[in-house]
Amino acid sequence: MKQDWEIKTLGQLSKNKDAVVSGPFGSNLKVSDYKTEGIPILRLQNIGKGYFIDKSIKYISEEKAEELKYHSFISGDIALAKLGIPIGKTCIIPNNFKSGIITADIVRIRPDTKIIDYRYLEYFLNTDLSVAQLTGNISGATRPRVNLSDVRSIEIPLPPLPVQQSIVAILDEAFTAIAKAKSNAEQNLKNAKELFESYLQNVFENKGEGWEEKKLNEIGIAQTGTTPKTAEKENYGDFIPFIKPADVDFSGIGDIRYDNVGLSVIGLKNGRKMESGSILMVCIGATIGKVGFAEQLVSCNQQINSLTLKKGFEPKFIYYAMTSKKFQNKILSEGKGAQATLPIINKSKWENQTISFPKSLNDQQTIVKKLDALSAKTKKLEAIYQQHINDLEELKKSVLQKAFNGELKTAKAVAA
């Protein structure tokens, strides 16, 4: 840090003792106080890391706002989240959100503008340097939080005000360029994913000659998994992987996680075995329809149905067919029709779903080769674009670290 810089705590950035204020105790502002109109309240879900989220705004009456006026905010104030993950995320309240009341888990910050530039402070409070000062004071296992005193004690590197303003200008320019590059990379990533999806859908929507349609139970053996008693520890071991919904398609390419939980020899006798090449589908809950292709012997729980193909069928082709929009839509329709709150499709309905395929095994295998090749190419592109996005995020962190270590060249901007 440069010699003309100093260190001040957040609480020292104003002589006004009410410059850093926490929201009211929960008992003073309850959900029952919320209205559909009136004075807006600022909640955790409205605070992004460096941006304001103008959604799901709640209100309270003018009388309640008057009662809680000590906890008020105005546009231009800084809001910091002292609860949740990530802890300490911070944003400036925008001009269109003119005034209101903060809730219990928010800190409203209003420092002296003669001491610090608000944008400079917002940038710093969203850095790892700032968050690290809070994480050491976190309490609460299920709802991590810090105290107001911890927020007031955050130490901030403070150069002269003109230098702060110069740093903000440099960061604005750099981050605008990074955001544009990231947006391009994200679009390229999306395009890469859509390339494969488009080809996959085309295969099953524009079927050629020699295709037919059959029920799943006509082309393979369907099973629903089961869970051996967890209280009987001898059921579990490393003899065979025991697959749960979270292990199916866990990275988005139909793969299955085999090293999470396993069954013993005894456990398998109380469970069900699915052969290598079986197709597993989650058939209950929010991830209904998620499909995985087993490349080894597995067992699974009762939330998953499996299909082991008969001879004359290419298993990987049927896997791809089950990922197609047409088949997925049928599963979702059946699942939601059965139970709106918890989508579910039982084994009987599942194995009676129909699927289309070429009669020729050779044709099935040819299509699989093309899909596998395109999938591999797509995943390679996705990895490149995802790494580019990760690199841009690391660049942002690096620029911020240099900014608050006094390593940015600001002389030209200050002189101007």
N, C-alpha and C positions, 0 to 999 in steps of 0.2 A: 504494500500500500504506500502511496506517495506521502511525502512529508507534510504537505499542506492539507492532508485529509485527517479527519478525526473519527472517533467512534462514539456514537450516542445510542442510548436505548430508545425504543419507540416511545416510552413514557417521557423522555426528555425532549421530544420534538415540539413541545408546546408548554407554555407556562400555565395554560388552562388545565386544571385537574380533570375536567370532563372531556378532554380531547380523545381519550381512549375509553370507550364505554361498552360494557357487555349488555346483552339483552336481559329482559326481566326474567325472574324465576318462572318456571313452568306453571306454578300455581297462580301466578298473576296474569298469565295469558294462556288461556285454554283453547282447545279446538272448538269448544262450544261458543267461544266469543267470535268466531269467524263469520263474516257476512259475505254476501255476493257483491256488495258495493260499499263504498265509504272510504276510509283511510287505508291505503295499502300497507301490508306488512312484508318485511323482507325475510325470507326463509332460506335454509341451507340449499334447497334445490334451485335457488335463483343465482347462486354464486358459482361461476366457473373459474378456472385458473387463468386469470387475466381477461375475463370477459363476463358480461352480465347475461343471465338467462331470463328472458322476458316471457315466461310461461307459468301457467297455473298460479297466477297471482291471487292471493287471498286478501280480505279486507276486514277491518273492525270499525265499530261505530266511532263517531267523533268524540263521544263522551269517554269511551275506553282509551282512545288515543290521547286525550287530555290527561287522563289518569296516569298514562305511561310515557308522558312527554320527555322524561329524562332519557329515555331509550330511543329517542327519535333520530332520524337521519334526514339529510337533504341531498339533492343531486350533487355530484362531485365528491361526496364523502367516499372513503374507502371502507369496504366491508371484508372481514376476514372470518373464515369458518374455523371455530375452535373445537369442532367435533367432526368425526367421520374420516373417511379416506378419500382423497388425500387430506391430511390435516393441514391447516394453514392456507388453503387456497384462497385467493384474494382477487377482488375486482373493484373498479371504480363504479359507483352508482351513476347511471347515465342521466342526461338532462331530462328525458321524457318520464323519468321516475322521480318527480320533483320532491316529495317528502313522504314520510311515513314512520313506521315503528319497526325496529329489529326484533327478532325472536331470540330465545334464550341462548342458542348455540352460535350466535354471531357477535363479533366485536366490530363496533363502528369506530373508525379512526379519522380524526380531524386535526392534523398537525398544523403548525404555524407555517404558512407559505413563504415566510421570510427566511425560514430555516431549510425547508426541503421542498423539492418539486414533487407533486403528487404522483406523476407518472414514474418518476425515478423510484419513489417508494413502492409503488405497485409492482414495478419490475423486480425490485429486490425481494419483496415479500413472497414472490412466487418462485424464487430460486431455491436450489437445494441447500444453499448456505443458510437461508432463513429457516426453512423447514427443519433442517437438522437441529437447530436450536430448540425447536418445539418438541421433536420426537422423543428427546430424552426425558421429557416431563409428562409424557402421556400416561393417563390412568384410565381404567375401564377396559376389560377384556373384550366385551361384546360391542361396546360403543366408545371407542377411543376418543378421549377429549383432553384438552389442556385448560388451565385456569386463566383468568384475565391477567393475573400477575405474571404468568409465563409469557403472555403476549406483550405486555408492557416492557418485559425485560429483553426482548429481542434486540440484539446489537446490530447497528446499521453503520456501514462505512460511509462517511459523509464528507464529500469534497465541497468546495465552494459552490454556491448556487449556480453560477454560470456554467461550471463544469458539469453539474448534474443535468442541466438543460441540454448541454452538448451531447452527453452520454445518451439521453433519451432520444435525441434526433438521430444519432448513429444507430441505436437499437431499433428504432422505428423503421429506418431504411433497410437495415439488415434483415429484420424479421419479416418485412413485406416481401423481400426477395426470397427468403426461405419458405414463407407460406405459399408463394406462387410455385416454387419448385416442388414443394410437398404436394400441392394440389395436382400438379401435372403427373407426379409419380403415382398418386392415389388413383387418378383416372386411368393411367396405364395399367395399374394393378387390376382395376375393375374391368378394363377391356380384355385383359388376359384371361380372367375368369369367365367372362361372357363368351369368349371365343370357343372355349371347350363346351360350355353349356349350349350354345347355339348349334354346334355340330351334333351334340348328343340328342337334342330335341329333334333335329332334322332327321336323324336315323329312325326315330320311333314315330314321327308324324308323317313321313313320306316313305312308307314301306313299299318295297318292290314286290315283284311276283314271288310266289312260293312261300308266303308267310301264312301262319295260322295262329289261332288264339285258343288258349286252354286255361283251365283253372290251375292254381298253384298245386293243389293236391293231385293233379293229373300228371304233373311233370316232376314231382319230387315228394319227399316225406317231410311233412310239417310237424314241428314240435313247439311246445311252450316250455320255457325253462322253469326251474323250481329252485328254491333255496333250502339246502340242508340246514337243520337246526343250528343256529349260531351258538347256542348255549353248550352244544356238544363239540368241544374244541377239537376232538379227533377227526371231525369232518373237514377241517381246513389244513392245507399244507401246500406243497409245490408239485403235486403230481400232475395236475391239469389246470390251466387258467380258468377262473370263474368270472365270466363277463357280466358287467352291469351296464345300464344305459350310458353312463358317463364314459365307458370304455369303447363305445361304438362310434366309429367315424370321429374319433376325438381330435383329429387335426384337419378334418374336412376333405379327406381323400379316400374315404371308405376303409381306412385302416382301423385296426382293433388293438387296444392296449392289453398286452398279455401278462404284464408283470405287476398288476395291481393286487389282486387277491387270487388265491388258488385253492383248489380242493385236494384232499388226500385221496388215497385209494378207497378208503371207507366212505369219504364224502361223496365220491362219484357214484357209489352204489346207491346213495340217497338222492342223487341229482340226475341230470340227463346229459348224455354225451352227443355233441355235434361233430361230425366228421370234418376234416380239412376240406375246404372248398364249399362249405355251407355258407349260406347268406343269412345274416342276422338283422332283424329289424325291431326297433323300439316300437312297442304297440300301446303305450299308455303315457299320458302326461304331456308336458310342454314340448318335448322333443319327439313326439310320435312321428313315425315315418323315417327316422334316421337309420341309414343302412350301412352295414359293414360286411366286409368279405373276409371270412376266416381262412387263414393260410396254415392253420394247424388245428389239431384236436382241441376243442374247448367245451366248457359247460357254461350255462348262463342262468340268470334268475328269471322269475315269472313275468317280468316286465318286457321280456324279449321273446319273439317268435323266430324260429329258424326254419330254413328250407334246405334240405340236402337233395341235390338233383339226381334223377335217374340217369341211366346210361342213354346216350344219344343227345344230351344237352350239355352245352358249354356253360359251366357255373358262372364264369365271369360275365358272360353275355346276360344272363338272368339278373345278376347284380346290377349291371348298367341299366337294364330295363326297369328295375325297381326304383332307380334314382330318377327316372324320367318324370317330367311334369305330369303326364297323363296318369301314371300309376300313383304318384305321390298325391295328386288331387283326389283320387278315389279313396286312398287311405284316410286323408284328412276329412273328407266328407263323411265317411263311415264313422270315424272316430268322434267327430263333433256331433253327429246325429245321435250317437249312443248316449253321450253325456256332455252337456255344454260346458260344465265347470271343469271337468277332467276328461279330456278326450281319451277314448279307449276303443280298441277293436279286438275282440276275442279271437281265439284260434279258429273257431268255426267260420266266422265271417272272413277272417284273413285268408285262410287256405282256399276259400271259394272265390277270391278275387281272380280276375282273368289277366293274362299277360300275352302279348304278341311276340312271335319269334319266327325266323326263317326255318322251314322244315329241314333244310340241309345243315348238318353239323359243321361242315366246311364253311358255309356262309356265316354261321354264327362266329366261328373262330376268326374268320377274315375281318369281320366287323370289330371284334375284340382287339385284334392287333392294331387296327387303325385308331381305335379309341384309346388304347394304352399308350401308343406313340404320341398322340396329340396331348393326352393328359400329362405325360412326362415333359413334353415341350412347354406346356402351359405352366407346370409347377416350377420349371427352371426360370421362366420369365417372372413368375410371381415372386420367387426367391430374390431375384435381382432387384425388382421394384420395391419389395419389402425392405431389403437391405438399404436401398437408397433412402427410403423413408426413415429408417432407424438412424442412418448417418446424419440426416438433416436434423433430427431431434438432438443428436449428440452435438451437432454444430451449434444449435441454439444454446445448449448448456455451456459449451466452451466460450461462446461470445459473451454470455452473461457473466461467467466466472472472470473473464478478462476485464469486463466492464467494472465489476465491483472490487477488483484487485488493483484498479488504476492503470491497467495495461493497454487501454484503448488510446489511440492518438486523437486527442480532443482539441489540441491547440488551435488548429485552423478554424474549427467551428466556433470556439470561444472568441477568437479574434474577430470573426465576422459579426 
